[in-house]
């Protein structure tokens, strides 16, 4: 576990030092978010593209601490494609189809680099046999990558929310990987540490009141990296819990995005249409401040992360069943809160 300390602190320092430079660059080239509707919480123009600092920190740390094997190289190249698309989107809003194209290209790069979901463990058999996906591996991998890439972007609505949740998820992945039931746990630990450190270095400038937003540049990059790491470090494991561990670790963004999609479909809206029905909006509507709302969601994310760590030790069918019950209970709570109602 000590392997995580140098990459974590180096990423933290790089991100912390580079963020003010990115802020100046954003103002200079006009990458600024001007509040133009009531869905936005901030009232003043805010520089975007802060995720560039996170990206640079992760890339530098990865190049220093990991050999450039095809899996690592595909993750870095795919992440670069995502960041390019994010920068363009922060400069001038891209159409959803164009953003989707960047994500598909990045996902295909991962698949070419052998970062893909080759099999899933069947928890309903006595020996937890493996179900090999064969040609289905490609669409399932793309679905996971594109889905998770967008989840961090969907929750990026309050100061520090996406960066903090990504940091908590990365730390959880790092701990789960350190248990040694994955073949690639060293690379997973270092990549997770780099992301966690980069997010922590960025948070002093992004936590309420924020001085810079990560923009699509950061939110999409973090989502992509978490998707890639969960595939490389958890989904490639033969452990029974591998089928639900990634969902537990990324529970807050996954649930919020899933609820948003169903809410919009039920209300006859496009799934890409913006609304004020996200989890953080619900908390704000209940009277919580930005800081309290973010801290509550941090706590929920950490709680699910802790549960993922505990059940990863058990590696049993019972743990999977318990996890499914927990996920189902979360859906019932969401319904109780009216998360599917139009806002």
N, C-alpha and C positions, 0 to 999 in steps of 0.2 A: 504493500500500500504506500510505502514511502516514495515510490516512483512518481507519485502525482505532485509532490511539492515543488520541484524545480519548474516544470511546465506551467503549473498553476500560477506561481508568483511571477514568472517572466511574462506570461500573458496578461496578468493584472497590471504590471508596470507599463508594458507597451500600450495597452488600451487606455490607461489613465493619462499617459503622456501624449498620445496621438489624438485623442478626442478633441482637445481644444484647437488643434491644427485643422481637424476636419470641420469643426464649427466655423472657423474663419473662412475655409474654402467654400462651405455651403453658402455663407452670406455673399461671398465674392462672386460666385457664379449664379446666384439667385435660386438656390434650391431651398426654398422656404415654404412652410405650410401656413397659409393665411386662413384663419377660421372663417368659413363662409356658410356654415349651417349650424343648427342647434345640436347636431349630433356630436360635434367636436366639443371637448371639455375646456380646452385652452382658449384664451381670449386674445392673446397677442401673437403676431407672426413668430414662427419658431423654425430654426434651421433644421433641415432634414439630413439624411445620409449619414447619421452618426454610426450606423452599422458598419461603415467602412473601417472604422477603428477596430471594431471587434473582428472583422474579417482579417485585417492585416496582422493582428495579434495572434490569431489562430494559425494562420499560414506560416508565420515566422517560427512559432513554437513547434509546429508539426515538422517543418523542414530541419530544425535543429535536433529534435529528439526522436524522430522516426525515420527508418529507411524508406526510400521511395519505391516500395513494392507496388504492384499494379493496383491493389485495393486502395492503398493510401493515395496514390496518384489520381485514381478515378474520383475519389472523394474531393480532393483539392480542385481538380479541373471542373467537376460538376458544381462545386461551391462557387467557383469563379464565374461560371455561366450564370448562376442564380444572382450573384452580386451585380454583374453587368446589367442583367434585366432589371434588378432593383434600382440601380442608379438611374437608368433611363426612365423608369417609372416615377422616381422622385423628381426628376427633371421635368418631365412632361408625362402626365398620366397615360399609361398604356391601356389598351382595351383588354378585357379579361382573357380573350382568346390569345392575344399576343403574350401575355404573362404566362398563360398555360403552356404555350409553345416552349418558352425558356425552361419551364419546369420539366416538360417531357424530355427535352434534349439532355438536361442534367441527369434525369433518371436513367435514360438510355446509356449515358456515359458510365453510371454506376454499374449497370448490368454488364456492360462490356468489360468492366474491371472486376467482374465476379462478385460484386456486392449486391446480392439478390437473395430473395427468399426461396431457397431450393426445396424446403420441406417444412411441414408443421408436425408437431407432436400430437398424437391422438391421446388425450387424457382419459378417454372412456374405455380403454383396453387395459388389461391387467399388466402387460409389459410396456405400456406407453409406446406402442409402435409408431413408426414414422410414416407419414403420408407424403410421398414424393410428388411434387407438383408438375414436373416435366415442363411442357410448353406453357402451362398456366403460371409458371414462375415469373414470366415477363409482365403480364398484365397485373398480377397481384403486387409485384414489386413497385410498378409504376403507380398503382392505386395508393399504396402506403406512402411512397415518397411524395407524390403530389398532394395527398391529403394532409400529411403532417407538415409539409412545407407551408401550407396555407393556414394551418391552425394557429401558429404563432402570430401570423399577420392578422387573423381575425380578432385575437384578444388584445392587440396592440392599441388599446384605446385610452389607457390611463398612464400617467407618468410612472415609469419603472416596472410596469406590469410584465411585459414580455421578457425583458432582460432578467428580472427576478425569477420568474417561472422557469425560464431556460436554464438559469444557474442552478436552481433546486433540482430540476430534472437531470442535469448533467452530473451533479454530485451523487444523485441516486444511482445513475448508470455506472458511475465510477465505483461505488461501493458494491453494487451487484456484480460487476465484472471482477472485482478483487476477490470474490469468493472462489474464483478459479474454475467455474464450470463452463467457461467458454474457451475456445482454442485461441482466440485472438485478444485475450484480456489485457495484455500490455498495451497494445495499440489503442484499445478502447479506453483504458485508464488515462492514457496521455491525451487523447483527443478530448475526452470528457473534461479532464483537468484544464486543458487549454480553453475550452468554451466557458467553463465556470469562472476561471480567472479573468478572461476577457470581459465577461458580463459584469463581474464585480468591479473591475476597473472602470467600466462605463457608467455604472449606477450612480456615482456621486454627481454626475452631470445630467442624469436622466430621471432620478427620483424627484418627487414633488417638492418644491417647484422646479420643473425641468428647465435646463438651459439648452438642451438639444434633444431631438427625437432620433431614434434609430432609423425610422422610415422603412420602406419596403426593402431597402438595401440590407438592413439588419434583421428585420423580422423574418423575411423569407430565407435568408442565409442560415439563421439559427434553426428554423424549422427543418430545412434541408439537412443540416448537419446532424440534428437529433434523429431524423429519419434514417440516415445512413448509419449512424452509430448503433442504433437499436437493431438494425439488420445484421451488421457485422458482429455485434457483441452479444446479442440476446436471441434473436430469431434463428441464428445459425446453431444455437445450442440444442442438444437433444433433451435438455431438462424439460420436464412436464410443464413447469410454470412458464416456460418460454412463450406459451400461447397467450397468456394474459399479462405478463410482466410489463411489456412495452405500453400497454393500454393503461395500466395502473400508474406507471411512471409519468406518462404524458396526459394524465386524466383531465386536468383543468382545460388545456386547449382542445383536446379531443371532444370532451363533452360540450364545451361551449360552441364549437363549430358544428357538431352534430345537431344540437338543439336549434342552432340558427338555421341550418338547412331545412330541417323539418318545419320550423316555424314559418319560414318563407314559402315553402311549398304549400302548407296548409292554408296560408293567406293569399295564395295566388300570385306570389312575388317571384322574381328571378332569384336564384340562390346566391347570385353575386350582388344583389341589391343591399345597400347599407341600411341599417335600422338602429334603433336604440333599445334592442331587446337582449343584448349580451349580458353575461353575468355581472360585469362591472357596472353596467347601466342600472341593473336591478338593485344593486347595493346602493348606488347613488340615490336612486328614487326612494329608498327606505331611510334616507337621511344620513347615511354615512359619508364622511369626507373622502376625498381622493385617497389620502394616506391610509385611512382605516380600511377602505375598500380593497386597496392593494394588499395591505397586510393580511386581511381576511383570506384573500385568494392565495397568498403565499402560504398561509397556514394550512389551507385545504390541500394545496399541492404537496407540501411537506408531509402531511398526514398520509396521503396516498403513496408517496414515495417510501415512507417508513413501512407501510404495509407491504409494499413490493419487496423491500429488503427482507422482511420477516418471512414472507412466503417463499422467497427464493432459497432460503435456507432449508425449508421443509421439502421442497421439490416433490410434492405428492399430489395425487388426484384430489384429495380433500382440500388442499390449498387452492386448487383451481376452482373447485365448486364454491368455496368460501369467497373467492375473488369475484366470481360471477354474481353471487348474491349481493356483494357490496356494490358492484356496478349497477345491478337492478335497483337497489335501494336508492342509489344516487339519481336514477331516472325518476323514481317516484317522488323524491324530494323536489326535483326540478319541476315536475308537473304541479306539485303543491304550491310552488312559488309562482306558477303561471308563466313559466319560461317559454311556452309555446304561443302565448297570446301576442297579438300584433301590437307593436309599440312604434 
